[in-house]
Amino acid sequence: MKRLIVTLVLTVMVVTSGASIGFAADEATTPAINAPYQDVDLPTLYETVSPSVVFIAVTMNGDNFADSGLGSGFVYDTDGHIVTNFHVVDGASRITVTFIDGLQARAEIVGTDADSDLAVIRVEDVPKEFLIPVTLGNSDDIRIGEGTVAIGNPFGQTWTMTTGIVSAVGRANRIESGFSLANMIQTDAAINPGNSGGPLLNMNGEVIGVNTMIFSETRANSGVGFAVPSNAVSRVIPELIANGEYEYTWIGISGSDINLDLQTILELPRDVRGVLINRVSNDSPASNASLRGSDERQSVDGVPYVVGGDIITAINGAEIHTIEELIGYLASFTRPGDVVDVTIIRDGVELVVPVTLEARPTQAR
């Protein structure tokens, strides 16, 4: 039996000399979409927003070669700042931005944030009439089932519009640093290599996310795409413009969601939900606050579990049910130096432990 492998693909498109950018029809699937577009004028939405979307071509010089990549972006302000993904411009030695009417301009990197996969680049000597900023929406307001529109440059097919719905919210996906992108929006709008950095829109034409990655076996759309939420853009981009970087908080734990087996092992009431701390990093905020990791093993029907650690159930009074919610809360509502009240269950007793958060290290440890 052929083993099924699901791959997380960052959706920048890398073009090498002589490489084909096409796929056979049977290599990609287009999901059936039943989206709520009956009262939406999609052509007008496209005509309104597409002038704010740009095509980004990058050159990356290696030791003995030059490689190139393609991505998308959108105009952030009339000063020439353009938002895209970090992985689109990472390592770029030259960046060329093309506007919808064909105007081209060189761009320089202003700031990058690998932990949100966001970057700001800036074009100069571009007439103001070409710099049409997008309108950012509030990603906290979106609901599963709402319609979505993506505009970008999949496989180099410029200014392509695709539609779908919000499939899920609050997703967390691990990246190369060992940390996770938090509060991501999942959509079934077709996202493909080359869409990276382009906007995900709601039915009002507001940007609710930045298209970033897909789950796929073939590097083609499988109906499971992810976007960095617009509220992360609102939070991160101004600091990238001002300081060139953004600092996240770090608590220094790894953990797992409380499930039925863990409720059984730990003799917890069925309504207890939270994050079991599996490991506490040395010299971390969690270790400084004496939070405990798991130190013993038990099994249920042959399924092994590491148990014995503290169970986080809330931060500053906000209930935490899953590790995704924990990551999302820290990313959205805290900054380095903040003291947060972490509610835990330890040996069946509820405690509130103050934890002083620190800046996230370069790599998870």
C-alpha positions in Angstrom: 0.0 0.0 0.0 1.3 3.4 -0.9 2.1 5.4 2.2 0.1 8.6 2.5 2.4 11.6 3.3 0.9 15.0 4.1 3.4 17.8 3.6 3.3 21.4 4.9 4.4 23.6 2.0 5.3 27.2 2.2 3.7 28.7 -0.9 6.5 30.8 -2.4 7.3 29.5 -5.8 11.0 28.9 -6.6 11.9 28.9 -10.3 15.1 27.3 -11.5 16.5 27.4 -14.9 14.6 25.1 -17.3 12.1 24.1 -14.7 8.5 23.6 -15.6 5.9 25.4 -13.5 3.0 23.5 -14.8 1.2 20.4 -13.4 -0.7 17.7 -15.1 -4.5 18.0 -14.6 -4.6 14.9 -12.6 -1.9 16.1 -10.1 -4.1 18.8 -8.5 -7.6 18.7 -7.2 -10.0 21.5 -7.1 -12.5 21.2 -4.2 -16.1 21.7 -4.7 -17.1 25.1 -3.1 -20.5 26.0 -1.7 -19.6 29.6 -0.7 -22.0 32.3 0.4 -21.4 34.7 -2.5 -25.0 35.3 -3.6 -25.0 39.0 -2.6 -21.4 39.7 -3.4 -20.2 41.5 -6.5 -17.0 39.6 -7.0 -15.9 41.4 -10.2 -16.2 44.8 -8.4 -14.3 43.4 -5.4 -11.5 42.2 -7.6 -11.4 45.5 -9.5 -11.2 47.4 -6.2 -8.5 45.3 -4.5 -6.3 44.0 -7.3 -4.5 47.3 -7.8 -3.2 46.9 -4.3 -1.8 43.5 -4.9 1.8 43.1 -6.3 3.9 40.4 -8.0 7.2 39.9 -6.3 10.2 38.4 -8.0 13.4 37.7 -6.0 16.9 36.7 -6.9 19.0 34.7 -4.4 22.7 34.5 -5.0 24.4 31.4 -3.7 28.1 30.6 -3.7 28.1 29.3 -7.3 24.7 30.0 -8.6 21.7 32.4 -8.7 18.3 31.1 -7.9 15.0 32.9 -8.2 11.5 32.8 -6.6 8.1 34.3 -7.1 5.5 35.5 -4.6 2.9 38.0 -3.9 2.4 41.0 -1.6 0.1 44.0 -1.0 0.5 47.7 -0.5 0.4 48.7 3.2 0.7 52.5 3.0 1.4 55.4 0.6 5.0 55.5 1.8 5.8 52.5 -0.4 5.7 49.8 2.3 4.5 46.4 1.0 3.6 43.4 3.1 4.6 39.9 2.1 5.9 36.7 3.7 9.3 36.3 5.3 9.9 33.2 3.3 9.3 35.0 0.0 12.2 37.5 0.6 14.4 35.5 2.9 17.9 35.5 1.4 17.0 37.8 -1.5 19.8 39.8 -3.1 17.4 41.6 -5.4 13.7 42.2 -5.2 11.5 43.4 -8.1 7.9 44.5 -7.5 5.4 44.6 -10.4 2.1 46.5 -10.1 -1.0 45.4 -12.0 -0.5 47.8 -14.9 3.0 46.6 -15.5 5.0 49.3 -13.6 8.1 47.7 -12.0 10.3 49.0 -9.1 13.2 47.7 -7.1 12.4 47.1 -3.4 14.5 46.8 -0.2 13.8 44.8 2.9 12.7 47.0 5.8 12.0 44.4 8.4 11.3 40.7 8.8 9.8 38.4 11.3 10.3 34.7 10.8 8.0 33.8 13.7 5.0 35.3 12.0 6.3 34.7 8.5 5.8 38.4 7.8 8.1 40.9 6.1 7.9 44.5 5.0 9.7 45.7 1.8 9.7 49.2 0.4 9.6 50.6 -3.1 10.9 54.0 -4.0 10.3 56.4 -6.8 6.8 55.0 -7.4 4.1 57.6 -8.1 1.5 57.9 -5.3 -1.3 56.9 -7.6 0.2 53.3 -7.7 0.3 53.0 -4.0 -3.2 52.1 -3.0 -3.2 50.6 0.5 -5.5 47.7 1.4 -8.0 47.9 4.1 -7.2 45.6 7.0 -10.1 43.8 8.6 -10.4 42.4 12.1 -9.5 38.7 12.0 -11.0 38.2 15.4 -14.4 38.8 14.0 -14.4 36.2 11.2 -16.6 33.1 11.4 -16.2 29.7 10.1 -18.2 29.4 6.8 -17.8 33.0 5.7 -16.6 33.5 2.2 -13.0 34.2 1.3 -11.2 35.5 -1.7 -7.4 35.1 -2.5 -5.6 37.3 -5.0 -2.1 36.5 -5.9 0.3 34.9 -8.4 0.0 31.1 -8.2 2.7 29.4 -10.4 3.5 32.9 -11.8 -0.1 33.3 -13.1 -0.4 36.9 -12.2 -3.3 38.5 -10.4 -5.3 35.3 -10.1 -8.5 35.4 -8.0 -9.8 32.3 -6.2 -12.7 31.9 -3.8 -13.6 29.7 -0.8 -14.7 29.8 2.8 -13.1 30.1 6.2 -12.6 26.4 7.0 -11.2 26.9 10.6 -9.6 29.5 12.8 -7.0 29.4 15.6 -4.7 26.9 13.8 -1.1 26.6 14.9 1.6 25.3 12.5 5.2 24.6 13.4 8.0 26.3 11.5 11.7 25.7 11.2 12.6 27.5 14.4 10.7 25.0 16.4 8.0 27.5 17.3 4.5 27.8 15.8 2.7 30.3 13.7 -0.3 31.2 15.9 -4.0 31.9 15.2 -3.8 31.0 11.6 -6.9 31.0 9.3 -7.6 27.9 7.4 -9.3 28.3 4.0 -10.3 26.1 1.1 -9.7 28.9 -1.4 -7.2 27.6 -3.9 -3.7 28.6 -2.5 -0.7 27.5 -4.6 3.1 28.2 -4.8 3.3 31.8 -5.8 0.3 32.9 -3.6 2.6 33.5 -0.6 2.3 37.0 0.7 -0.9 37.8 -1.1 -4.1 38.9 0.7 -6.9 36.7 1.9 -10.0 38.8 1.8 -13.5 38.8 3.3 -16.6 39.7 1.3 -16.1 43.4 2.0 -12.8 43.3 0.3 -10.9 43.7 3.6 -7.7 41.8 4.2 -8.3 39.2 6.9 -5.0 37.3 6.4 -1.8 36.8 4.5 -1.7 33.6 2.5 1.3 31.6 3.7 1.2 27.8 3.4 -0.7 24.7 2.3 -1.0 21.1 3.2 -0.3 19.1 0.1 1.3 16.0 -1.3 2.0 17.5 -4.7 2.7 21.2 -3.9 -0.6 22.0 -5.6 -3.9 23.1 -3.9 -5.5 20.4 -1.8 -8.2 22.7 -0.3 -6.2 23.2 3.0 -4.5 26.5 2.9 -3.4 28.8 5.8 -3.1 32.5 6.2 -1.5 34.6 8.9 -4.3 36.6 10.5 -4.7 40.3 9.8 -4.5 41.2 13.5 -1.0 39.8 13.5 -0.3 42.2 10.5 -1.7 45.1 12.5 0.5 44.2 15.5 3.7 43.2 13.8 4.1 45.4 10.7 4.3 48.8 12.4 7.1 47.5 14.6 8.9 46.1 11.6 8.7 49.5 9.9 9.9 51.3 13.0 12.5 48.8 14.3 13.1 46.1 11.7 12.1 43.3 14.0 9.4 42.1 16.4 9.8 40.3 19.8 7.5 37.6 20.9 7.0 36.3 24.4 8.3 32.9 25.6 7.1 30.8 28.5 9.4 27.8 27.9 7.2 24.7 27.9 6.0 22.0 25.5 2.7 20.4 26.2 -0.2 18.3 25.0 -4.0 18.7 25.2 -5.9 16.9 27.9 -7.9 14.1 26.3 -10.1 11.3 27.5 -7.2 9.0 28.3 -5.4 11.6 30.3 -8.6 12.4 32.2 -8.8 8.7 33.0 -5.1 8.4 34.1 -5.2 11.6 36.2 -8.7 11.0 37.5 -9.9 14.3 36.3 -13.5 15.4 36.0 -14.7 15.1 32.4 -15.2 18.9 32.1 -11.5 19.6 32.8 -9.7 20.9 29.8 -6.3 22.4 29.4 -2.6 21.7 28.5 -0.5 19.1 30.3 3.0 20.4 30.6 5.3 17.7 29.2 8.6 19.5 29.5 9.9 22.7 31.0 13.0 24.3 29.3 16.0 25.1 31.5 16.4 28.7 32.5 13.0 29.6 31.1 10.1 31.7 32.5 8.3 28.5 33.3 11.3 27.0 35.2 11.9 30.3 37.0 8.2 30.1 38.2 8.7 26.4 39.3 6.2 25.1 36.8 6.5 21.3 36.6 6.9 19.1 33.6 5.9 15.4 33.3 8.1 12.8 34.9 6.3 9.5 34.8 4.8 7.2 32.3 1.5 5.4 32.2 -0.6 3.8 29.4 -4.2 3.3 28.5 -4.9 0.2 26.4 -1.3 0.1 25.3 -1.2 3.8 24.4 1.7 5.4 26.4 1.5 8.8 28.0 4.0 11.0 29.9 2.1 12.4 33.0 2.8 14.1 36.3 3.2 17.6 35.1 1.1 20.7 35.8 -2.0 21.3 33.8 -2.5 24.8 32.5 -6.2 25.8 32.4 -6.1 29.6 32.1 -3.9 32.6 31.6 -4.9 35.9 33.2 -8.4 34.4 33.7 -8.8 33.4 30.0 -9.6 29.7 29.7 -7.0 27.7 27.8 -8.3 24.4 26.4 -5.6 23.5 23.8 -1.9 24.1 23.1 -3.1 26.1 20.0 -5.0 28.4 22.3 -2.0 28.8 24.6 0.3 29.7 21.7 -2.4 32.1 20.3 -2.9 33.9 23.6 0.8 34.5 24.2 1.3 35.8 20.7 -1.8 38.1 20.7 -2.0 39.5 24.2 1.4 39.5 25.8 4.8 41.1 25.4 8.3 40.3 26.9 8.4 41.4 30.5 4.7 40.9 31.2 3.8 39.1 34.3 0.9 36.7 33.7 -1.2 34.7 36.2 -1.1 31.1 35.0 -3.9 28.9 36.5 -2.8 25.3 36.9 -3.9 22.0 38.4 -1.1 20.3 40.4 -1.8 17.0 42.2 -5.6 17.8 42.0 -5.3 21.2 43.5 -5.9 24.5 41.5 -3.1 27.1 41.9 -2.4 30.5 40.4 1.3 31.0 39.5 2.7 34.4 38.4 5.1 33.9 35.5 7.3 36.7 34.1 7.5 36.2 30.3 10.7 36.7 28.4 11.6 37.4 24.7 11.5 34.3 22.6 14.9 32.8 21.8 16.0 32.3 18.2 15.4 28.6 18.4 13.1 26.5 20.6 15.0 24.7 23.3 
